[in-house]
Amino acid sequence: MTKMNRYLKKHTEALVKDVGVEVACELTGRSKATLGRYYSESDEHADRYMPLDAVAALEAKASFPHVTQALAEVNGNALDVDTGRKSNETGSVNSNVVALAQRFAMLMSEYNQSISDGIITVTEAKRMLSETLELQKVLVEMKLHLEDETI
């Protein structure tokens, strides 16, 4: 499986977990097992991906368009995400800076803990990836607030 395939599958998993497996099943009309196959990295499921209608249904409920963002990144594009539809509109750049500092500290803590033995395991890499995604969400929120202030 290529790095790109793994990357897309990890973002598919993040999308399902964002909305919750039970809700994902209801929204897509698919079973837990089928959803699991869409993000499974085993060789037998390497060519299985979530259909676009299912991605769209889940991303409409998710806090972040995980798969769409991943597709944009894989193709060298940037996605301008309007996360304001789901977030608290009372936030500010100042609150984003605080959240950014906290998330970055958490990422560095994960990294420090992971590299302490000289090896980053798959589990440790997944935890760091999770923190990186959370950091990315804060940066998008901060970008949106800064864009609002320039208008």
Disulfide bonds with the S-S distance in Angstrom:
none
